[in-house]
Amino acid sequence: MTETPGSESSRGSAFVQSLERGLAVIRAFDAEHDELTLSDVARATGLTRAAARRFLHTLVELGYMRTDGRLFALRPRILELGYAYLSSMGLPEVAQPHLETLVSQVHESSSVSVLDGLDVVYVARVPTKRIMTVSIAVGTRFPAYATSMGRVLLAAQTDEWLDHYLKEVQLRPLTRYTTVEERLLRAILEHVREQGWSLVDQELEEGLRSIAVPVHNPDGTVAAAVNVSAHASRGSSDDIRVELLPPLRAAALAIEHDLRGNHH
């Protein structure tokens, strides 16, 4: 769920604690917790029941939440907050047609994601058939260390940033193949940095392989990562690299070309 909001004294005079608390209330809701009672929200956020009630009723009044009197749930209007960010990025609109072209070529799903804290967040996606048991949509988050896009994005960071990330993150085994040893993960990321792509073999979900490359901003920094994911039955990791890396790189170059056009 979400962490207890920090005290105002530790933040500085420009910090509005009530806004932080309101956002904590919104973040208490997710795929596993799509309907919560007042008590659930108070417990998840560390707020008193009285404060949680005020925030919930304000969100209901503003149209971001609905309630039947006992259970509270987010309403679609909450998406406005995320879509404002997506449209300001420009990246999803630029990437989408190139993902569609790529998917029609390789007949596998393709996505674009950015790094947010310890996770990758999907900002564009074109699926083929469902190959994962978890459904993925724009806004889906996965731990960066166990995904091909995450590793491309992590490899693009400075060593200092990476040191901080590795202090913060818990390397948990998501499958029996997940890399959970810090030393090994560092070596993998170094390799990804050198070769310019990442292939993850069943570390996020068994039966699933994924290959990713970076998408660069006009200034050369890494803006995002783009991937293709395929069922392990498609062939070995080598087969996937040989078949999917060239069209994936071409798609990334096409996205970069359009991003440059957007910045003129």
Rosetta silent file (secondary structure, phi, psi, omega in degrees, C-alpha in Angstrom):
SEQUENCE: MTETPGSESSRGSAFVQSLERGLAVIRAFDAEHDELTLSDVARATGLTRAAARRFLHTLVELGYMRTDGRLFALRPRILELGYAYLSSMGLPEVAQPHLETLVSQVHESSSVSVLDGLDVVYVARVPTKRIMTVSIAVGTRFPAYATSMGRVLLAAQTDEWLDHYLKEVQLRPLTRYTTVEERLLRAILEHVREQGWSLVDQELEEGLRSIAVPVHNPDGTVAAAVNVSAHASRGSSDDIRVELLPPLRAAALAIEHDLRGNHH
SCORE:     score description
SCORE:     0.000 S_00000001
   1 L     0.000 -131.944 -175.008    0.000    0.000    0.000 S_00000001
   2 L  -125.379  157.400 -176.432    1.403    3.431    0.828 S_00000001
   3 L   -84.818  160.786  178.712    3.788    4.771    3.433 S_00000001
   4 L   -66.075  130.184  179.302    2.821    7.079    6.261 S_00000001
   5 L   -59.412  145.774 -176.888    3.079   10.704    5.137 S_00000001
   6 L   -74.513  162.261  179.376    6.069   12.557    6.624 S_00000001
   7 L   -77.005  150.630 -175.447    5.769   15.273    9.251 S_00000001
   8 H   -62.880  -35.040 -175.262    5.642   18.853    8.079 S_00000001
   9 H   -60.600  -28.021 -177.148    8.633   19.874   10.194 S_00000001
  10 H   -85.250   -0.367 -168.739   10.954   17.668    8.112 S_00000001
  11 L  -108.703  -28.416 -174.878    9.808   19.190    4.795 S_00000001
  12 L   106.156  159.154 -168.267   10.227   22.976    4.761 S_00000001
  13 L   -70.974  -20.785 -177.889    7.753   25.857    4.792 S_00000001
  14 L   -83.578   -2.543 -174.008    6.618   25.528    1.166 S_00000001
  15 L   -83.618  126.850  179.452    5.365   21.971    1.749 S_00000001
  16 L  -100.610  103.442 -172.981    1.560   21.518    1.865 S_00000001
  17 H   -66.690  -32.662 -178.296    0.937   18.511    4.057 S_00000001
  18 H   -66.093  -32.798  176.631   -2.784   18.276    3.278 S_00000001
  19 H   -67.138  -43.095  177.056   -1.993   17.812   -0.426 S_00000001
  20 H   -56.547  -42.921 -177.705    0.474   15.052    0.451 S_00000001
  21 H   -68.940  -38.608  177.217   -2.211   13.370    2.546 S_00000001
  22 H   -61.843  -40.864  178.470   -4.828   13.685   -0.179 S_00000001
  23 H   -68.669  -34.985  177.021   -2.462   12.021   -2.652 S_00000001
  24 H   -62.632  -36.959  177.871   -1.706    9.277   -0.108 S_00000001
  25 H   -63.328  -44.327  178.540   -5.456    8.577    0.044 S_00000001
  26 H   -62.080  -42.488 -176.182   -5.584    8.229   -3.766 S_00000001
  27 H   -72.028  -13.171  177.604   -2.514    5.963   -3.752 S_00000001
  28 L   -66.571  -20.925 -178.707   -4.094    3.649   -1.178 S_00000001
  29 L   -93.174  132.453  174.849   -6.241    2.288   -4.046 S_00000001
  30 L  -153.496 -169.048 -174.240   -4.681   -0.166   -6.529 S_00000001
  31 L   -59.987  -37.496 -179.519   -5.468   -3.386   -8.430 S_00000001
  32 L   -80.744  -22.119 -175.399   -5.531   -5.480   -5.234 S_00000001
  33 L  -128.774   69.434 -175.444   -7.394   -2.807   -3.259 S_00000001
  34 L   -86.058  -18.017  174.436   -9.911   -1.276   -5.679 S_00000001
  35 L  -131.504  127.190 -177.575  -12.607   -0.783   -3.012 S_00000001
  36 E  -132.093  148.704  172.297  -11.739    0.306    0.522 S_00000001
  37 E   -84.626  170.242  175.748  -13.680    1.267    3.640 S_00000001
  38 H   -56.071  -44.138  179.987  -12.902    4.400    5.645 S_00000001
  39 H   -61.933  -41.610  178.502  -11.018    2.235    8.184 S_00000001
  40 H   -57.956  -45.850 -177.024   -8.949    0.609    5.388 S_00000001
  41 H   -65.997  -42.728  179.065   -7.922    4.037    4.072 S_00000001
  42 H   -60.881  -42.442 -178.578   -7.050    5.342    7.539 S_00000001
  43 H   -66.844  -44.054 -176.140   -4.938    2.236    8.190 S_00000001
  44 H   -67.402  -30.864 -173.141   -3.185    2.342    4.799 S_00000001
  45 H  -102.599  -14.014 -175.830   -2.308    6.047    5.029 S_00000001
  46 L    77.497   12.595  178.334   -1.655    6.448    8.756 S_00000001
  47 L   -86.815  158.521  170.262   -4.346    9.166    8.895 S_00000001
  48 L   -69.460  159.998  177.907   -6.975    9.471   11.626 S_00000001
  49 H   -60.529  -38.936 -178.254  -10.463    8.307   10.632 S_00000001
  50 H   -63.154  -43.180  179.774  -11.695   11.908   10.813 S_00000001
  51 H   -68.321  -44.538  179.492   -8.974   13.132    8.426 S_00000001
  52 H   -59.005  -41.081  179.693   -9.423   10.167    6.061 S_00000001
  53 H   -60.418  -44.122 -179.095  -13.186   10.851    6.003 S_00000001
  54 H   -62.402  -44.527  179.592  -12.606   14.498    5.004 S_00000001
  55 H   -64.584  -44.323 -179.047  -10.229   13.573    2.192 S_00000001
  56 H   -61.730  -45.534 -177.266  -12.497   10.806    0.865 S_00000001
  57 H   -69.789  -31.562  174.748  -15.594   13.002    0.849 S_00000001
  58 H   -63.979  -44.053 -179.802  -13.689   15.840   -0.844 S_00000001
  59 H   -66.018  -36.771  175.611  -12.567   13.417   -3.581 S_00000001
  60 H   -63.024  -47.475 -178.994  -16.152   12.125   -3.970 S_00000001
  61 H   -59.177  -37.855 -178.288  -17.428   15.717   -4.203 S_00000001
  62 L   -82.104   -4.789  176.375  -14.811   16.547   -6.895 S_00000001
  63 L    89.187    7.937 -179.977  -15.801   13.483   -8.945 S_00000001
  64 L   -89.464  -11.262 -175.585  -12.550   11.530   -8.470 S_00000001
  65 E  -145.472  156.180  174.896  -14.126    8.900   -6.235 S_00000001
  66 E  -127.679  159.366  177.495  -17.460    7.216   -5.645 S_00000001
  67 E  -147.964  149.389  173.842  -18.998    5.636   -2.562 S_00000001
  68 L  -101.022   13.353 -177.738  -22.040    3.539   -1.640 S_00000001
  69 L   103.533  -28.236  178.816  -21.838    4.891    1.905 S_00000001
  70 L  -118.099  -50.992 -177.748  -19.458    2.171    3.108 S_00000001
  71 E   -97.892  141.733  176.166  -16.999    1.344    0.325 S_00000001
  72 E  -112.331  146.610  177.066  -14.995    3.923   -1.603 S_00000001
  73 E  -148.424  153.562  177.264  -13.537    3.442   -5.108 S_00000001
  74 E   -71.313  148.594  173.501  -11.755    5.592   -7.682 S_00000001
  75 L  -105.449  160.772 -177.647  -13.764    6.924  -10.643 S_00000001
  76 H   -54.561  -25.982 -177.902  -12.458    7.177  -14.234 S_00000001
  77 H   -57.676  -23.987 -179.987  -12.007   10.925  -13.795 S_00000001
  78 H   -59.538  -24.426  179.776   -8.839   10.161  -11.779 S_00000001
  79 H   -63.606  -25.052  177.575   -7.243    9.319  -15.145 S_00000001
  80 H   -53.062  -37.791 -177.203   -7.231   13.032  -15.985 S_00000001
  81 H   -64.485  -42.046  179.724   -4.326   13.381  -13.562 S_00000001
  82 H   -75.755  -38.783 -177.023   -2.272   10.740  -15.372 S_00000001
  83 H   -68.600  -29.008  175.708   -3.277   11.718  -18.895 S_00000001
  84 H   -59.212  -42.173  178.794   -2.160   15.306  -18.289 S_00000001
  85 H   -65.970  -47.424 -177.929    1.308   13.883  -17.666 S_00000001
  86 H   -59.346  -44.191 -176.613    1.176   11.548  -20.672 S_00000001
  87 H   -72.192  -28.982  177.408    0.117   14.267  -23.083 S_00000001
  88 H   -70.290  -26.103  178.964    2.753   16.655  -21.725 S_00000001
  89 H   -70.321  -37.161 -175.574    5.374   13.995  -22.426 S_00000001
  90 L    77.707  -26.048 -173.473    4.512   13.672  -26.104 S_00000001
  91 H   -61.192  -47.613 -177.391    6.252   10.296  -26.036 S_00000001
  92 H   -58.052  -44.649  179.967    3.191    7.982  -26.019 S_00000001
  93 H   -63.353  -39.801 -179.901    1.609    9.645  -29.089 S_00000001
  94 H   -66.228  -41.062 -173.571    4.931    9.607  -30.911 S_00000001
  95 H   -75.779  -35.417 -169.010    5.638    5.973  -30.024 S_00000001
  96 H   -51.738  -50.437 -179.454    2.213    4.397  -30.631 S_00000001
  97 H   -62.666  -33.221  179.501    2.252    4.205  -34.469 S_00000001
  98 H   -71.683  -35.195  175.125    5.798    2.786  -34.406 S_00000001
  99 H   -64.814  -41.287 -179.574    4.767    0.150  -31.854 S_00000001
 100 H   -61.924  -42.549  177.765    1.822   -0.788  -34.100 S_00000001
 101 H   -62.210  -45.920 -178.533    4.155   -1.198  -37.087 S_00000001
 102 H   -61.413  -46.225 -178.062    6.592   -3.279  -35.026 S_00000001
 103 H   -64.003  -37.044  178.592    3.847   -5.548  -33.635 S_00000001
 104 H   -68.331  -26.937  177.878    2.456   -6.133  -37.133 S_00000001
 105 H   -77.164  -48.709 -168.837    5.974   -7.185  -38.252 S_00000001
 106 H   -99.647  -12.200  179.719    6.975   -9.466  -35.365 S_00000001
 107 L    58.230   36.517  173.562    3.520  -10.590  -34.095 S_00000001
 108 L  -134.745  158.443 -179.570    4.533  -10.041  -30.473 S_00000001
 109 E   -70.391  149.619  179.139    3.464   -7.398  -27.948 S_00000001
 110 E  -137.913  145.776 -177.945    5.486   -4.207  -27.615 S_00000001
 111 E  -142.474  160.476  170.366    5.586   -1.497  -24.943 S_00000001
 112 E  -121.793  136.295  176.867    7.318    1.720  -23.978 S_00000001
 113 E  -138.600  162.431  175.673    8.089    2.514  -20.353 S_00000001
 114 E  -124.591  162.158  179.673    9.868    5.113  -18.225 S_00000001
 115 E   -85.342  134.038  175.441   11.582    4.817  -14.863 S_00000001
 116 E  -139.364  103.808 -175.895    9.649    6.032  -11.819 S_00000001
 117 L    65.936 -123.161 -177.518   11.352    5.461   -8.486 S_00000001
 118 L   -94.084   -1.398 -172.172   12.215    1.771   -8.241 S_00000001
 119 E  -116.224  162.721  161.993    9.768    0.701  -10.975 S_00000001
 120 E   -96.572  145.144  176.855    9.169    0.923  -14.679 S_00000001
 121 E  -121.956  128.475 -179.942    5.803    2.408  -15.643 S_00000001
 122 E   -74.294  126.867  178.385    4.210    1.577  -19.007 S_00000001
 123 E  -112.928  -12.852  174.308    3.325    4.719  -20.990 S_00000001
 124 E  -153.941  146.833 -178.883    2.428    3.088  -24.331 S_00000001
 125 E  -158.027  138.820  169.794    1.550   -0.462  -25.318 S_00000001
 126 E  -126.925  108.354 -178.981    0.347   -2.494  -28.292 S_00000001
 127 L   -87.422  159.524  164.412   -0.529   -6.063  -27.289 S_00000001
 128 L  -102.808 -122.252  174.338   -1.034   -9.083  -29.502 S_00000001
 129 L   -80.366  160.428  178.183   -2.698  -12.003  -27.751 S_00000001
 130 L   -69.372  117.714  176.779   -2.454  -12.206  -23.977 S_00000001
 131 L  -111.371  -14.875  179.072    0.724  -14.141  -23.169 S_00000001
 132 L  -102.344  153.428  175.659    1.174  -13.088  -19.568 S_00000001
 133 L   -76.064  -27.512  174.776   -1.075  -14.047  -16.684 S_00000001
 134 L   -86.669  135.634  179.277   -0.810  -10.456  -15.426 S_00000001
 135 L   -86.161  140.214 -177.136   -2.631   -8.018  -17.653 S_00000001
 136 L  -116.104  134.455  175.115   -0.555   -4.996  -18.679 S_00000001
 137 L  -141.496  173.763  174.008   -1.931   -1.601  -19.600 S_00000001
 138 L   -56.853  132.326 -177.687   -0.686    1.969  -19.656 S_00000001
 139 L    99.455  -15.461  177.252    0.138    2.811  -16.050 S_00000001
 140 L   -63.141  141.972  179.381    1.158   -0.752  -15.090 S_00000001
 141 E  -118.950  142.802  171.007    4.288   -0.869  -12.893 S_00000001
 142 E  -136.217  154.786  176.336    6.890   -3.606  -12.514 S_00000001
 143 E   -62.162  130.013 -174.572   10.134   -3.725  -10.502 S_00000001
 144 H   -61.103  -35.191 -172.244   12.857   -2.322  -12.763 S_00000001
 145 H   -66.177  -22.090 -173.872   15.492   -4.921  -11.812 S_00000001
 146 H  -104.503    8.290 -176.140   13.515   -7.870  -13.220 S_00000001
 147 L  -123.072  152.052 -179.311   12.459   -6.404  -16.581 S_00000001
 148 H   -66.114  -41.464  179.278   14.308   -5.818  -19.845 S_00000001
 149 H   -66.470  -40.660  178.540   13.070   -2.211  -20.094 S_00000001
 150 H   -59.207  -42.052 -177.896   13.980   -1.615  -16.455 S_00000001
 151 H   -69.131  -35.990  175.307   17.516   -2.838  -17.009 S_00000001
 152 H   -62.620  -41.976 -178.193   17.966   -0.622  -20.065 S_00000001
 153 H   -72.391  -38.364  177.410   16.772    2.360  -18.009 S_00000001
 154 H   -65.806  -40.651 -178.518   18.888    1.436  -14.959 S_00000001
 155 H   -64.560  -21.217 -178.779   21.981    0.966  -17.129 S_00000001
 156 L   -83.359   -8.405 -176.418   21.541    4.536  -18.407 S_00000001
 157 L   -84.259  166.078  177.030   21.854    6.031  -14.895 S_00000001
 158 L   -73.725  161.888  178.445   25.019    7.290  -13.214 S_00000001
 159 H   -61.430  -37.831  179.851   26.947    5.011  -10.850 S_00000001
 160 H   -63.957  -44.054  179.357   25.941    7.231   -7.889 S_00000001
 161 H   -60.006  -44.182 -177.989   22.249    6.940   -8.823 S_00000001
 162 H   -64.590  -40.702  176.377   22.622    3.170   -9.137 S_00000001
 163 H   -57.392  -45.146 -179.961   24.307    2.896   -5.719 S_00000001
 164 H   -64.187  -44.527  178.773   21.356    4.729   -4.196 S_00000001
 165 H   -57.378  -46.276 -176.123   18.855    2.556   -6.104 S_00000001
 166 H   -69.785  -24.458  173.150   20.510   -0.665   -4.906 S_00000001
 167 H   -71.202  -37.290 -173.906   20.386    0.566   -1.300 S_00000001
 168 H   -80.690  -36.492 -167.900   16.653    1.284   -1.624 S_00000001
 169 L   -81.970  146.511  170.719   15.425   -1.708   -3.634 S_00000001
 170 L  -102.273  115.783 -178.725   14.557   -5.145   -2.303 S_00000001
 171 L   -83.300   93.749 -177.275   15.693   -7.736   -4.865 S_00000001
 172 L   -99.808  143.959  176.811   12.916  -10.298   -4.452 S_00000001
 173 L   -74.663  113.715  178.037   12.633  -13.485   -6.544 S_00000001
 174 L   -85.843  -27.914  171.056    9.561  -13.065   -8.764 S_00000001
 175 L  -140.001  178.227  179.083   10.283  -16.444  -10.415 S_00000001
 176 L   -71.067   -8.851 -178.745   12.954  -19.077   -9.804 S_00000001
 177 L   -98.381   -8.135 -173.009   15.035  -17.354  -12.515 S_00000001
 178 L   -63.133  133.299  174.144   15.037  -13.807  -11.067 S_00000001
 179 L   -74.497  118.110 -178.707   18.469  -12.276  -10.420 S_00000001
 180 L  -121.632    3.710  179.585   18.456  -11.286   -6.743 S_00000001
 181 L   -96.621  124.358 -173.850   22.177  -10.953   -6.057 S_00000001
 182 H   -58.250  -42.948 -177.258   23.335   -7.331   -6.148 S_00000001
 183 H   -61.058  -42.344 -179.556   26.822   -8.141   -7.487 S_00000001
 184 H   -68.031  -41.790  178.961   25.365  -10.133  -10.375 S_00000001
 185 H   -61.920  -42.088  177.479   22.767   -7.455  -11.170 S_00000001
 186 H   -58.930  -42.942 -179.689   25.516   -4.794  -11.305 S_00000001
 187 H   -64.728  -40.832  178.811   27.499   -6.968  -13.758 S_00000001
 188 H   -62.478  -45.254 -178.206   24.378   -7.487  -15.913 S_00000001
 189 H   -64.767  -36.484  176.561   23.665   -3.730  -15.978 S_00000001
 190 H   -62.031  -42.423  179.154   27.282   -3.006  -16.955 S_00000001
 191 H   -64.787  -43.270  178.525   26.890   -5.471  -19.839 S_00000001
 192 H   -60.928  -42.136  179.716   23.573   -3.875  -20.896 S_00000001
 193 H   -59.766  -41.810 -178.464   25.265   -0.448  -20.862 S_00000001
 194 H   -71.607  -44.146 -173.123   28.004   -1.721  -23.189 S_00000001
 195 H   -87.708  -19.304  175.370   25.841   -3.661  -25.647 S_00000001
 196 L    82.737   15.156  175.511   22.891   -1.232  -25.716 S_00000001
 197 L  -157.037  165.014 -179.525   20.109   -3.761  -25.191 S_00000001
 198 E  -137.776  136.305  174.502   18.758   -6.133  -22.541 S_00000001
 199 E  -121.480  124.637 -179.745   17.212   -9.581  -22.764 S_00000001
 200 E  -113.769  125.186 -173.499   15.394  -10.953  -19.718 S_00000001
 201 E  -108.230   95.754  172.123   14.628  -14.665  -19.697 S_00000001
 202 L    61.773   27.017  179.850   11.663  -15.613  -17.482 S_00000001
 203 L   -87.858  -24.705  177.185   12.779  -13.403  -14.568 S_00000001
 204 L   -92.016  -44.293  177.029    9.499  -11.444  -14.346 S_00000001
 205 L  -147.309  135.668 -179.724    7.178  -14.296  -15.263 S_00000001
 206 L   -62.881  140.021  179.867    7.953  -17.913  -16.139 S_00000001
 207 L    89.012   -0.832 -175.633    7.438  -18.662  -19.819 S_00000001
 208 E  -122.719  127.991  172.565    8.060  -15.054  -20.845 S_00000001
 209 E  -115.141  149.697 -178.335   11.136  -13.540  -22.500 S_00000001
 210 E  -143.755  142.390  178.663   11.553   -9.869  -23.228 S_00000001
 211 E  -128.264  138.080 -174.756   14.107   -7.801  -25.119 S_00000001
 212 E  -139.504  152.751  174.644   14.445   -4.008  -24.809 S_00000001
 213 E  -134.074  158.362  178.840   16.473   -1.095  -26.180 S_00000001
 214 E   -77.548  155.305  169.925   16.702    2.552  -25.083 S_00000001
 215 E  -115.102  122.528 -174.505   14.892    5.468  -26.725 S_00000001
 216 E   -95.718  144.927  169.415   17.040    8.617  -26.632 S_00000001
 217 L   -69.715  164.389  175.658   16.011   12.234  -26.226 S_00000001
 218 L   -56.046  -26.935 -179.553   17.297   14.720  -28.834 S_00000001
 219 L   -86.117    4.690  175.875   20.074   15.618  -26.324 S_00000001
 220 L    93.885  -13.224  176.376   21.302   12.003  -26.229 S_00000001
 221 L   -73.966  161.216 -179.227   19.983   11.124  -22.759 S_00000001
 222 E   -84.930  120.640 -177.876   17.744    8.066  -22.409 S_00000001
 223 E   -88.266  -36.285 -170.719   14.072    9.084  -22.404 S_00000001
 224 E  -165.742 -179.839  173.113   12.439    5.670  -22.218 S_00000001
 225 E  -129.328  150.537  176.923   12.807    2.023  -23.169 S_00000001
 226 E  -125.137  139.829 -177.158   10.922    0.020  -25.780 S_00000001
 227 E  -132.909  167.845  165.323   10.528   -3.753  -25.667 S_00000001
 228 E  -128.617  132.910  177.360    9.106   -6.788  -27.384 S_00000001
 229 E  -115.844  141.545 -175.253    7.958   -9.680  -25.204 S_00000001
 230 E  -139.655  150.028  176.198    7.539  -13.212  -26.488 S_00000001
 231 E   -68.542  143.733 -177.461    6.522  -16.566  -25.086 S_00000001
 232 H   -58.450  -23.211 -179.697    9.498  -18.837  -24.369 S_00000001
 233 H   -70.053  -12.110  179.440    8.040  -21.355  -26.828 S_00000001
 234 H   -65.351  -27.624 -178.822    8.922  -18.964  -29.690 S_00000001
 235 L   153.955 -177.369 -178.432   12.547  -20.121  -29.456 S_00000001
 236 L   -71.800  171.135  175.085   15.712  -19.766  -27.423 S_00000001
 237 H   -57.442  -38.505  178.397   17.019  -16.456  -26.081 S_00000001
 238 H   -63.232  -44.455  178.481   19.419  -16.422  -29.040 S_00000001
 239 H   -57.534  -45.238 -177.167   16.570  -16.913  -31.531 S_00000001
 240 H   -63.733  -42.000  178.855   14.678  -14.036  -29.938 S_00000001
 241 H   -61.982  -46.993 -176.492   17.735  -11.766  -30.068 S_00000001
 242 H   -65.372  -42.678 -176.320   18.429  -12.587  -33.736 S_00000001
 243 H   -79.043  -39.547 -167.405   14.777  -12.225  -34.838 S_00000001
 244 H  -101.771  -24.427 -176.673   13.543   -9.382  -32.678 S_00000001
 245 H   -64.699  -45.315 -179.076   16.492   -7.076  -31.928 S_00000001
 246 H   -60.105  -50.016  178.663   16.878   -5.597  -35.471 S_00000001
 247 H   -65.272  -31.505  178.382   13.187   -4.610  -35.915 S_00000001
 248 H   -65.535  -44.373  178.436   13.103   -3.385  -32.278 S_00000001
 249 H   -63.254  -39.254  179.444   16.148   -1.154  -32.860 S_00000001
 250 H   -62.964  -40.373  178.725   14.577    0.182  -36.060 S_00000001
 251 H   -64.158  -42.544  179.797   11.392    1.082  -34.119 S_00000001
 252 H   -62.059  -41.895  178.372   13.450    2.867  -31.421 S_00000001
 253 H   -63.291  -40.057  179.484   15.295    4.874  -34.103 S_00000001
 254 H   -65.508  -39.912  176.835   12.002    5.833  -35.736 S_00000001
 255 H   -64.136  -44.208  178.917   10.608    7.014  -32.366 S_00000001
 256 H   -60.762  -40.690  179.793   13.800    9.023  -31.730 S_00000001
 257 H   -60.328  -45.150  179.521   13.542   10.599  -35.176 S_00000001
 258 H   -69.761  -33.954  177.056    9.963   11.727  -34.460 S_00000001
 259 H   -63.243  -38.789  177.426   10.899   12.983  -30.981 S_00000001
 260 H   -62.320  -41.879  178.228   13.540   15.208  -32.604 S_00000001
 261 H   -60.901  -38.562  179.507   10.864   16.532  -34.950 S_00000001
 262 H   -66.637  -23.003 -175.575    8.643   17.290  -31.948 S_00000001
 263 L   -92.965   -1.579 -179.983   11.389   19.351  -30.335 S_00000001
 264 L   -78.246    0.000    0.000   11.909   21.711  -33.290 S_00000001
